[in-house]
Amino acid sequence: MSDEHPTQPLPDPTARWVLQTDAPASAKPRRWPWLIAVLVIVGLVVAAWFAGEYIARGIVDRTIRDQITTELAVPADQPIDIDIPGPILPQLIIGSFAKVTISSDDLPLGGDTATPALVADVVVTADDVHIRGDGDWSSATATVTLDEAQLEALLGTIDGFPADTVTLDPPEVGISMDLQVLALTVPVGVDLAARAENGQLVLTPTTLRVAGAEISADALVAQFGAIATTVIRDWDVCLAQYYPAAIDLTGVTVERTGVVADLEISSAILHDPAAREPGTCA
């Protein structure tokens, strides 16, 4: 070839091209697999948490139920509802439940061969319940509600009380009694106010009615003499005999659903066998 068109050497196949760089090609973003993996892990953790929560709650419910049936002689098949608000696992770790509510309808209370059990609807609420050691709770209360039939059964244990005539007339209880005057039978309607006193439910006459008309106690005595005292009297029945000695009766009200007794429960019931013995009204 002439000098005007010199021959160019062939490219060396092992040589790098001038425009080629040593920098690696940028990797394609792979964010989604990592995100999916994280979501899967989170899902497993959440599932494990709920599974553990479910199992723990079941164990706690069974333990409380067993303690109630064993310590308080409650029938094993008695329906009992247990409510512990909030997650169970953190409270188990801390060692106490912030609040525990136990309720049961038609629950038999107390009773023995001489005294039939008192059947009532019961709700118990305790705050700051320790699950390890003998720690006391901060407070515990209960309500015992007797509907008309249950109240009739309770008052039927009082000698001479006309329990089969009981009616609920909030804020009082109504009864009807008969006064025998010679050959006459005079029906007397009586309204009774309810109160708590030394573990007893006490019913006191407030209003008397003869032939539908209200009459004072003095007028009733003046008209019927000493026999009227069978109507003008307090009626009392001991409630304390139906529940443990650690429980105090603090109040009684008459509502449309029944007579409601308010109770306070000492935490001594947790660790003192004597506190679990039946109470008295002495």
Secondary structure as UniProt FT lines:
FT   TURN            3..4
FT   TURN            13..14
FT   TURN            18..19
FT   HELIX           31..71
FT   TURN            76..77
FT   STRAND          81..83
FT   HELIX           88..94
FT   STRAND          96..109
FT   STRAND          118..130
FT   TURN            133..134
FT   STRAND          139..146
FT   HELIX           148..155
FT   TURN            156..157
FT   TURN            159..160
FT   HELIX           163..165
FT   STRAND          167..169
FT   TURN            170..171
FT   STRAND          172..181
FT   TURN            182..183
FT   STRAND          184..197
FT   TURN            198..199
FT   STRAND          200..210
FT   TURN            211..212
FT   STRAND          213..215
FT   HELIX           217..224
FT   HELIX           225..230
FT   STRAND          235..238
FT   HELIX           240..242
FT   TURN            245..246
FT   STRAND          247..255
FT   TURN            256..257
FT   STRAND          258..265
FT   HELIX           267..270
FT   HELIX           273..276
//
